[in-house]
């Protein structure tokens, strides 16, 4: 409760500022609430270039930033980071058959990942087939993660350190959408290669779902031969925005080895809710996501391995100014604020009955300048508190970020 009160106290000044802005200045909306697209369409709405002589359209984006961070007064000084260089390729093979892909280079070439490479067979608006490397649609950020779309240099904590951000697997599935009047409906359901023991056997020494991405073989074979199920339903209304409900779950341990039973099935299930909307008149864009994770942790593991986790984020983006600057016809200045919370270990200690800690919350005000909708220069400050498993006084981190992200 103290954390909630503190978060609200931080946000009230920003929200008060937003309410005092002249609506006549607010002519640019970060995302059109009446658009006929959903978060599931993110792969199709990226800017790409093509010519009549080339069968493939090309595009991409990059992210680079400066950072100065300190934890309890200890700082590593100025850091310059080349976060991401991502290439998109797409092609219409023939009528109703399309190919899309996303290849990402992180931290220079420290990590190279093929995050999406799939062929879509368009049968009917409500029935289409997708096969290849598929981005699992859990929450909204996992699919809609392109850097230039966001006013923040860092990705949400809940999406990267609780959920495995940009999580993708080899598999097949169905998707579709339709709209009538002011309503739109969309769904996705996929069967893919799944999870692995890294959820509880990792360097973090706790339940840590992002560790499943470290398996280099997940695109060619399943760890345990049991498919991972991911499904999502989204509904959008022109007046109230988009609401998405998603589920991802499956067995994460190996139950058979060379035909012999070695363990009972242990499941990991994730439920997520996401929402986005543009508030009329003020044109304040709001996007939020919250997820719950349930893991069957063996009884032989200590209580530092949580069997329940939850967390999420909420972004508020407010256009402050829109005008011609230099040769940019519709340059926009945005104010933004992100609120985040993650609890990696919900519950109480069996021995004492006391509440288990291991949680983080942060608030991040930001200013973003967009000379065009495809490019953003952003300045952020993050205030973050992290408590250990025993609930000791929090570790306090303050971080300044100045970054650039652009499609090309």
C-alpha positions as CSV (number, residue, x, y, z in Angstrom):
1,X,0.0,0.0,0.0
2,X,2.9,2.4,0.8
3,X,4.3,1.7,-2.7
4,X,0.9,2.5,-4.3
5,X,0.6,5.8,-2.4
6,X,4.2,6.7,-3.4
7,X,3.6,6.0,-7.0
8,X,0.4,8.0,-7.1
9,X,2.2,10.9,-5.4
10,X,4.8,10.9,-8.2
11,X,2.2,10.8,-11.0
12,X,-0.2,13.4,-9.8
13,X,2.0,16.4,-10.8
14,X,2.4,15.0,-14.3
15,X,-1.4,14.3,-14.7
16,X,-2.2,17.8,-13.4
17,X,0.1,19.2,-16.0
18,X,-1.6,17.2,-18.7
19,X,-5.0,18.4,-17.7
20,X,-4.0,22.1,-18.1
21,X,-2.7,21.8,-21.7
22,X,-4.6,23.7,-24.3
23,X,-6.5,21.1,-26.4
24,X,-6.0,23.2,-29.5
25,X,-2.3,22.3,-29.4
26,X,-3.0,18.6,-29.3
27,X,-3.4,17.6,-32.9
28,X,-1.1,14.6,-33.1
29,X,-2.1,11.3,-31.5
30,X,0.7,8.7,-30.9
31,X,-1.8,6.0,-31.9
32,X,-5.1,6.4,-33.6
33,X,-7.8,4.9,-31.3
34,X,-10.2,4.5,-34.3
35,X,-7.6,2.6,-36.4
36,X,-8.7,-0.7,-37.9
37,X,-5.5,-2.3,-36.6
38,X,-4.8,-4.3,-33.4
39,X,-1.6,-5.0,-31.6
40,X,-1.5,-8.3,-33.5
41,X,-1.0,-6.3,-36.7
42,X,2.3,-4.9,-35.6
43,X,4.3,-6.9,-38.0
44,X,2.2,-5.6,-40.9
45,X,2.3,-1.9,-40.0
46,X,6.0,-1.4,-40.1
47,X,7.4,1.1,-42.6
48,X,9.2,-0.7,-45.4
49,X,10.5,0.2,-48.9
50,X,10.1,-1.8,-52.1
51,X,10.5,-1.2,-55.8
52,X,8.8,-2.9,-58.8
53,X,12.1,-4.7,-59.6
54,X,12.6,-6.2,-56.2
55,X,10.4,-9.0,-54.9
56,X,11.3,-8.2,-51.3
57,X,10.4,-5.1,-49.2
58,X,13.1,-3.9,-46.7
59,X,13.1,-1.9,-43.6
60,X,14.3,-1.8,-40.0
61,X,15.2,0.3,-37.0
62,X,18.0,1.1,-34.7
63,X,18.4,2.2,-31.0
64,X,21.3,4.0,-29.5
65,X,21.6,5.8,-26.2
66,X,23.7,7.4,-23.4
67,X,23.1,6.3,-19.8
68,X,24.3,7.3,-16.4
69,X,23.1,5.1,-13.6
70,X,23.8,4.9,-9.9
71,X,22.6,2.4,-7.2
72,X,22.8,3.6,-3.6
73,X,25.2,6.3,-4.7
74,X,27.6,3.9,-6.6
75,X,27.9,4.7,-10.4
76,X,29.8,3.3,-13.3
77,X,29.8,6.7,-15.0
78,X,28.9,7.5,-18.5
79,X,27.9,4.6,-20.8
80,X,27.2,4.7,-24.5
81,X,25.1,1.8,-25.8
82,X,24.2,0.6,-29.2
83,X,21.1,-1.4,-28.1
84,X,19.6,-2.7,-31.3
85,X,19.9,-2.9,-35.1
86,X,16.9,-4.7,-36.6
87,X,16.2,-5.6,-40.2
88,X,12.7,-6.4,-41.6
89,X,12.1,-8.3,-44.8
90,X,8.7,-9.0,-46.3
91,X,7.4,-10.3,-49.6
92,X,4.0,-11.1,-51.2
93,X,4.8,-14.5,-52.7
94,X,1.5,-14.6,-54.5
95,X,-2.1,-13.7,-53.9
96,X,-3.0,-14.5,-50.2
97,X,0.5,-15.8,-49.4
98,X,2.9,-13.4,-47.6
99,X,6.3,-13.7,-45.9
100,X,7.5,-11.5,-43.1
101,X,10.7,-11.6,-41.0
102,X,12.6,-9.7,-38.3
103,X,16.4,-10.2,-37.7
104,X,17.8,-8.4,-34.7
105,X,21.4,-7.6,-33.6
106,X,21.5,-6.6,-29.9
107,X,24.4,-4.8,-28.2
108,X,26.3,-4.6,-31.4
109,X,26.7,-8.2,-32.3
110,X,26.7,-9.7,-28.8
111,X,23.4,-11.4,-29.6
112,X,21.9,-12.1,-33.0
113,X,18.3,-13.3,-33.0
114,X,15.8,-14.3,-35.7
115,X,12.7,-13.1,-33.9
116,X,10.1,-13.6,-36.6
117,X,10.1,-15.5,-39.9
118,X,6.7,-16.8,-41.0
119,X,4.5,-17.4,-44.0
120,X,0.9,-16.4,-43.8
121,X,-1.8,-18.0,-45.9
122,X,-4.8,-15.7,-46.0
123,X,-8.0,-17.7,-46.4
124,X,-10.7,-15.6,-44.9
125,X,-10.7,-12.5,-42.6
126,X,-11.4,-14.8,-39.6
127,X,-9.4,-17.8,-40.7
128,X,-5.7,-17.5,-41.7
129,X,-2.7,-19.9,-41.3
130,X,0.7,-18.9,-40.0
131,X,3.8,-21.1,-39.9
132,X,7.5,-20.5,-39.1
133,X,9.2,-18.7,-36.3
134,X,6.3,-17.0,-34.5
135,X,6.3,-14.3,-31.9
136,X,4.2,-15.7,-29.1
137,X,1.4,-13.2,-28.4
138,X,1.5,-13.0,-24.7
139,X,0.5,-9.5,-23.6
140,X,0.9,-6.6,-26.1
141,X,4.6,-5.6,-25.8
142,X,6.0,-9.0,-27.0
143,X,4.6,-8.3,-30.5
144,X,4.5,-4.5,-30.5
145,X,8.1,-3.9,-29.3
146,X,9.8,-1.8,-32.0
147,X,11.9,0.9,-30.4
148,X,10.7,3.9,-32.4
149,X,7.1,3.3,-31.2
150,X,8.0,4.1,-27.5
151,X,9.0,7.2,-25.6
152,X,11.3,5.3,-23.3
153,X,14.8,4.0,-23.9
154,X,14.4,1.0,-21.7
155,X,11.8,-1.8,-22.3
156,X,9.4,-2.5,-19.5
157,X,10.8,-4.5,-16.5
158,X,7.8,-6.8,-16.5
159,X,8.2,-7.6,-20.2
160,X,11.9,-8.2,-20.1
161,X,12.8,-9.5,-16.6
162,X,9.5,-11.3,-15.7
163,X,8.2,-12.2,-19.1
164,X,10.7,-13.2,-21.8
165,X,10.4,-10.1,-24.1
166,X,10.4,-10.8,-27.9
167,X,9.8,-14.5,-27.1
168,X,9.4,-16.5,-30.3
169,X,9.4,-20.2,-31.2
170,X,9.0,-22.4,-34.2
171,X,5.4,-23.6,-34.8
172,X,2.1,-23.1,-36.5
173,X,-1.3,-21.6,-35.8
174,X,-4.4,-19.7,-36.8
175,X,-5.3,-16.1,-36.6
176,X,-8.1,-13.8,-37.8
177,X,-9.9,-10.6,-37.3
178,X,-13.1,-8.8,-38.4
179,X,-14.8,-5.5,-37.7
180,X,-18.2,-4.1,-37.9
181,X,-19.3,-0.5,-37.2
182,X,-17.1,0.8,-34.3
183,X,-16.1,-2.7,-33.1
184,X,-13.1,-4.9,-34.1
185,X,-12.4,-8.5,-33.0
186,X,-9.2,-10.5,-33.4
187,X,-7.8,-13.8,-32.2
188,X,-4.6,-15.8,-32.4
189,X,-3.8,-19.4,-31.4
190,X,-0.5,-21.1,-31.9
191,X,1.2,-24.4,-31.1
192,X,5.0,-24.0,-30.9
193,X,8.1,-25.5,-29.3
194,X,8.0,-24.7,-25.7
195,X,9.6,-24.0,-22.4
196,X,12.5,-25.7,-20.6
197,X,14.1,-26.2,-17.2
198,X,15.9,-22.9,-17.3
199,X,12.8,-21.4,-15.7
200,X,14.2,-22.7,-12.4
201,X,17.7,-23.7,-13.3
202,X,19.4,-20.4,-14.2
203,X,22.2,-18.0,-13.2
204,X,19.6,-15.8,-11.4
205,X,19.1,-18.6,-8.9
206,X,15.3,-18.0,-8.7
207,X,12.2,-18.5,-10.9
208,X,13.2,-16.5,-14.0
209,X,11.1,-17.1,-17.1
210,X,13.3,-15.1,-19.5
211,X,16.1,-17.7,-19.1
212,X,14.1,-20.0,-21.4
213,X,15.4,-17.8,-24.3
214,X,18.9,-19.0,-23.7
215,X,18.2,-22.4,-25.3
216,X,19.8,-22.2,-28.7
217,X,18.0,-25.4,-29.9
218,X,14.4,-24.2,-29.4
219,X,14.0,-23.4,-33.1
220,X,14.9,-26.9,-34.2
221,X,13.6,-29.2,-31.4
222,X,11.3,-29.2,-28.4
223,X,13.0,-29.6,-25.0
224,X,10.4,-32.1,-23.9
225,X,8.2,-32.9,-26.9
226,X,5.1,-31.2,-25.5
227,X,3.8,-28.1,-27.4
228,X,3.5,-24.7,-25.9
229,X,0.0,-23.2,-26.3
230,X,-0.3,-19.5,-26.8
231,X,-3.7,-17.8,-27.5
232,X,-5.0,-14.3,-27.5
233,X,-8.3,-12.5,-28.0
234,X,-8.5,-8.8,-28.6
235,X,-11.5,-6.4,-28.8
236,X,-11.3,-2.8,-29.9
237,X,-14.0,-0.1,-29.8
238,X,-13.5,3.3,-31.4
239,X,-14.6,5.0,-28.2
240,X,-13.1,2.9,-25.5
241,X,-9.9,1.4,-27.0
242,X,-8.4,-2.1,-27.3
243,X,-8.5,-4.8,-24.7
244,X,-6.5,-8.0,-25.0
245,X,-6.5,-11.2,-23.0
246,X,-3.8,-13.8,-23.6
247,X,-2.7,-17.1,-22.3
248,X,0.6,-19.1,-22.7
249,X,1.2,-22.4,-21.0
250,X,2.8,-25.8,-21.2
251,X,5.1,-28.3,-19.5
252,X,8.6,-26.9,-18.8
253,X,10.5,-30.0,-17.6
254,X,11.6,-33.2,-19.3
255,X,9.4,-36.1,-18.3
256,X,10.9,-38.8,-20.4
257,X,14.5,-39.7,-21.3
258,X,15.3,-42.5,-23.7
259,X,11.8,-43.9,-23.2
260,X,12.0,-43.9,-19.4
261,X,9.9,-41.7,-17.2
262,X,12.2,-39.3,-15.2
263,X,9.8,-36.8,-13.7
264,X,6.2,-35.8,-13.4
265,X,4.8,-33.0,-15.6
266,X,5.5,-29.5,-14.2
267,X,3.6,-26.7,-15.8
268,X,4.2,-23.0,-16.3
269,X,1.1,-20.9,-17.1
270,X,0.9,-17.2,-18.0
271,X,-2.2,-15.0,-18.2
272,X,-1.9,-11.4,-19.4
273,X,-4.3,-8.4,-19.9
274,X,-3.4,-5.4,-22.0
275,X,-5.2,-2.2,-22.8
276,X,-4.6,0.9,-24.9
277,X,-6.7,4.0,-25.7
278,X,-6.4,7.6,-26.7
279,X,-8.4,9.9,-24.3
280,X,-10.5,12.3,-26.4
281,X,-9.8,16.0,-26.5
282,X,-6.5,15.8,-24.6
283,X,-5.3,13.0,-27.0
284,X,-3.5,11.4,-24.1
285,X,-2.4,7.9,-25.1
286,X,-2.5,5.3,-22.4
287,X,-1.2,1.8,-22.8
288,X,-0.9,-0.8,-20.0
289,X,-0.1,-4.5,-19.5
290,X,-0.4,-6.8,-16.4
291,X,0.6,-10.5,-16.3
292,X,0.5,-13.4,-13.8
293,X,2.8,-16.3,-13.9
294,X,2.2,-19.7,-12.2
295,X,5.0,-22.2,-12.0
296,X,5.0,-25.8,-10.5
297,X,8.2,-25.5,-8.5
298,X,9.4,-28.8,-7.1
299,X,9.0,-29.2,-3.3
300,X,12.7,-29.8,-3.0
301,X,13.5,-26.2,-4.0
302,X,13.9,-23.5,-1.5
303,X,11.4,-20.7,-1.1
304,X,13.5,-18.2,-3.1
305,X,12.1,-20.0,-6.1
306,X,8.6,-18.4,-6.4
307,X,5.7,-20.3,-7.8
308,X,3.7,-17.1,-8.4
309,X,4.7,-13.9,-10.0
310,X,2.9,-10.8,-11.2
311,X,3.7,-7.4,-12.7
312,X,3.1,-4.9,-15.3
313,X,3.5,-1.3,-16.5
314,X,1.4,1.7,-17.6
315,X,2.5,4.4,-20.0
316,X,0.9,7.8,-20.3
317,X,1.9,9.9,-23.4
318,X,0.8,13.4,-23.8
319,X,1.5,15.6,-26.9
320,X,2.5,19.0,-25.8
321,X,3.4,20.8,-29.0
322,X,3.0,20.2,-32.7
323,X,4.5,22.6,-35.3
324,X,6.9,23.0,-38.2
325,X,10.5,22.9,-37.0
326,X,13.2,23.5,-39.6
327,X,12.1,21.3,-42.5
328,X,10.0,18.9,-40.3
329,X,6.4,19.7,-41.1
330,X,4.7,17.9,-38.2
331,X,7.3,17.8,-35.4
332,X,5.9,16.7,-32.1
333,X,7.0,17.2,-28.5
334,X,5.6,14.6,-26.1
335,X,5.6,14.3,-22.3
336,X,5.4,10.8,-20.9
337,X,5.4,8.8,-17.7
338,X,5.8,5.1,-17.1
339,X,4.9,3.3,-13.9
340,X,6.2,-0.3,-13.3
341,X,5.9,-3.0,-10.7
342,X,7.1,-6.6,-10.5
343,X,6.8,-9.1,-7.7
344,X,9.0,-12.1,-8.5
345,X,7.8,-14.2,-5.5
346,X,4.3,-13.7,-4.2
347,X,3.4,-15.4,-0.9
348,X,4.6,-16.0,2.6
349,X,7.5,-17.9,4.1
350,X,6.3,-21.3,5.4
351,X,8.6,-21.1,8.5
352,X,7.6,-17.6,9.7
353,X,4.4,-16.6,7.9
354,X,6.1,-13.3,6.9
355,X,5.6,-11.8,3.5
356,X,8.2,-12.7,0.8
357,X,9.9,-9.7,-0.7
358,X,11.8,-9.9,-4.1
359,X,10.0,-7.0,-5.8
360,X,10.7,-3.9,-7.8
361,X,8.8,-0.8,-8.7
362,X,9.9,2.3,-10.6
363,X,8.6,5.5,-12.1
364,X,10.1,7.0,-15.3
365,X,9.1,10.5,-16.5
366,X,10.2,11.3,-20.1
367,X,10.3,13.9,-22.8
368,X,10.2,12.7,-26.4
369,X,10.8,14.8,-29.6
370,X,9.6,13.4,-32.9
371,X,10.7,15.2,-36.0
372,X,8.6,12.6,-37.9
373,X,6.4,9.8,-36.5
374,X,9.2,7.2,-37.4
375,X,12.0,8.9,-35.4
376,X,12.2,9.7,-31.7
377,X,14.8,11.5,-29.5
378,X,13.9,10.7,-25.9
379,X,15.2,11.8,-22.5
380,X,14.2,9.6,-19.5
381,X,14.9,9.5,-15.8
382,X,14.1,6.3,-13.9
383,X,13.7,6.2,-10.1
384,X,13.6,2.5,-9.0
385,X,13.4,0.6,-5.7
386,X,14.2,-3.1,-5.4
387,X,13.7,-5.2,-2.3
388,X,15.4,-8.5,-1.7
389,X,13.6,-11.7,-0.7
390,X,13.7,-10.8,3.0
391,X,12.1,-7.4,2.5
392,X,15.2,-5.5,3.7
393,X,15.4,-1.7,3.1
394,X,15.2,-1.2,-0.7
395,X,18.1,-0.7,-3.1
396,X,17.6,2.6,-4.8
397,X,18.6,3.2,-8.4
398,X,18.5,6.5,-10.3
399,X,19.2,6.4,-14.1
400,X,19.4,9.1,-16.7
401,X,18.9,8.1,-20.3
402,X,19.2,10.1,-23.6
403,X,18.4,8.0,-26.7
404,X,17.6,8.0,-30.3
405,X,15.5,5.4,-32.2
406,X,14.4,5.5,-35.8
407,X,12.9,3.3,-38.5
408,X,14.8,3.4,-41.7
